[in-house]
Amino acid sequence: MEDKTLYTVTIFSENTVGLLSQVTSVFTRRQLNIETLSVSPSAIKGIHKFTITVYSNREDIVKVVKQIDKRVDVLKSYFNTDEELIHQEIALYKLSTPDFLKIGSAEALIRKFHAQILEINEICVVIQKTGHYAETQALFEELSEMIGVLQFIRSGRVAITKSKIERLSDMLQEREKKNS
């Protein structure tokens, strides 16, 4: 992916039916593939936060964010690079208990990757790992090579900016000053 950077697009909106479809269509029209997508309520009551990662060049991501901002239900959208954010993913790995117990170094493996065992029963073991993509992928690859992974799932990115408060808060305060 020459000249492409991984950008994280953050969109603040009301929780409106169909908005996700509208937002994803903006990326589709620009032929940008969404890598990860996470939607949840934000720290501000009544406002939802979309976190989308996409490889793009700066020129295209600026255009995408401007197009998203034109949507009626979108309050504001931003884009950031990894250096401007604190971000994580969560991954779950389901393994066969008998195979897992055969690993003589299971505890060492869990410690090495800073993972946790969420569930263990006679059939399966479920391990949780939070971290960046490379970290969750490394554990997947090691487990796959050692004993095989029955199921694997990784969340979309969750991210916050390194700034003191949510960027939307600044915008809302400015809007309030203008209306006063």
C-alpha positions in Angstrom: 0.0 0.0 0.0 2.3 2.6 -1.3 1.7 6.2 -0.1 -1.2 4.9 2.2 -1.4 5.7 5.9 -3.7 4.0 8.4 -6.1 6.7 9.5 -8.6 6.5 12.3 -11.8 8.4 11.5 -14.0 9.4 14.4 -17.6 10.4 13.8 -19.9 11.9 16.5 -23.6 11.6 15.8 -27.0 11.1 17.1 -28.1 7.4 17.2 -30.0 7.4 13.9 -31.2 4.4 11.9 -29.5 4.2 8.5 -26.6 6.5 9.4 -24.0 3.7 9.4 -25.1 2.8 5.8 -24.7 6.5 4.8 -21.3 6.7 6.3 -20.0 3.5 4.8 -21.2 4.5 1.4 -18.9 7.5 1.5 -15.9 5.2 1.9 -17.3 2.9 -0.9 -17.6 5.7 -3.4 -14.0 6.6 -2.8 -13.0 2.9 -3.2 -11.6 2.9 0.4 -11.9 -0.4 2.3 -12.8 -0.1 5.9 -10.4 -2.1 8.0 -12.2 -1.9 11.4 -15.4 -0.4 12.6 -16.6 0.2 16.1 -19.7 2.1 17.2 -20.7 2.9 20.8 -22.2 5.7 23.0 -19.6 8.4 23.6 -18.8 10.2 26.9 -21.4 12.8 26.0 -25.0 11.7 26.7 -27.1 11.1 23.6 -24.1 11.2 21.3 -22.6 8.1 19.6 -19.1 7.6 18.4 -18.0 5.7 15.3 -14.4 4.7 15.1 -13.3 3.6 11.6 -9.9 2.7 10.4 -8.9 2.9 6.7 -5.8 3.0 4.6 -5.8 6.2 2.5 -3.7 9.1 1.5 -4.2 12.4 3.2 -6.0 14.1 0.3 -8.7 11.4 0.1 -9.2 11.2 3.9 -9.8 14.9 4.1 -12.4 14.7 1.4 -14.1 11.7 3.1 -14.3 13.5 6.4 -15.8 16.6 4.7 -18.4 14.5 3.0 -19.3 12.7 6.3 -19.7 16.1 8.0 -22.3 17.1 5.4 -24.7 14.3 6.7 -27.6 15.8 8.7 -27.2 13.5 11.7 -23.4 13.9 12.0 -22.3 16.4 14.5 -18.6 16.3 13.6 -16.0 14.0 12.2 -12.3 13.9 12.5 -9.3 11.9 11.3 -6.1 11.0 13.2 -3.0 9.0 12.7 -1.8 6.4 15.2 0.6 8.9 16.8 -2.3 11.1 17.8 -4.2 8.4 19.6 -4.3 5.9 22.3 -5.9 2.8 20.9 -6.5 -0.9 21.5 -8.3 -3.9 20.1 -9.6 -7.0 22.0 -9.2 -10.5 20.7 -10.7 -13.8 21.9 -9.2 -17.2 21.2 -11.1 -20.4 21.7 -8.8 -23.5 22.1 -9.3 -27.2 22.9 -8.8 -27.8 26.6 -7.0 -31.1 26.2 -4.7 -29.5 23.6 -4.1 -26.4 25.7 -3.2 -28.5 28.8 -0.6 -30.4 26.7 1.3 -27.2 26.3 3.9 -27.4 29.1 4.5 -23.6 28.9 0.8 -22.5 28.8 1.3 -20.1 31.8 4.5 -18.7 30.2 2.6 -18.1 26.9 -0.2 -16.3 28.7 2.3 -14.1 30.6 4.5 -13.5 27.5 1.5 -12.0 25.7 -0.1 -10.3 28.7 -3.3 -12.3 28.0 -6.0 -13.6 30.4 -7.9 -16.8 30.6 -11.6 -15.9 30.6 -13.1 -19.4 30.7 -11.8 -22.9 31.1 -13.9 -26.0 31.1 -13.5 -29.6 30.0 -14.1 -28.7 26.3 -12.5 -25.4 25.7 -10.3 -22.6 27.0 -11.1 -19.0 26.0 -8.2 -16.5 26.1 -8.6 -12.7 25.9 -5.8 -10.4 24.7 -6.0 -6.6 24.4 -3.5 -4.7 22.4 -2.6 -3.4 19.0 -3.3 -5.5 15.9 0.3 -6.8 15.6 0.1 -8.1 19.2 -3.2 -9.9 18.9 -2.1 -11.3 15.6 1.2 -12.6 17.0 -0.7 -14.5 19.7 -3.1 -16.0 17.1 -0.2 -17.1 15.0 1.7 -18.7 17.9 -1.4 -20.5 19.2 -2.3 -21.7 15.6 1.2 -23.2 15.2 1.3 -24.8 18.7 -2.1 -26.4 19.0 -4.6 -24.8 16.6 -7.3 -22.3 17.3 -11.0 -23.4 17.2 -12.4 -19.9 17.0 -10.9 -16.4 16.8 -12.5 -12.9 16.8 -11.0 -9.5 17.0 -12.9 -6.3 17.7 -12.6 -3.1 15.8 -10.3 -0.4 17.1 -11.3 1.6 20.1 -9.5 4.9 20.4 -9.2 8.2 22.2 -7.2 11.2 21.4 -4.2 12.2 23.4 -5.8 15.6 24.0 -7.2 16.5 27.4 -10.9 16.4 26.4 -13.0 14.9 23.6 -12.6 17.1 20.5 -16.4 17.3 20.1 -16.6 19.0 23.5 -14.5 21.9 22.2 -16.8 22.2 19.1 -19.9 22.1 21.3 -18.6 24.8 23.6 -17.8 27.0 20.6 -21.3 26.5 19.2 -22.8 27.4 22.6 -20.7 30.6 22.8 -21.9 31.7 19.4 -25.6 31.0 20.3 -25.3 32.9 23.6 
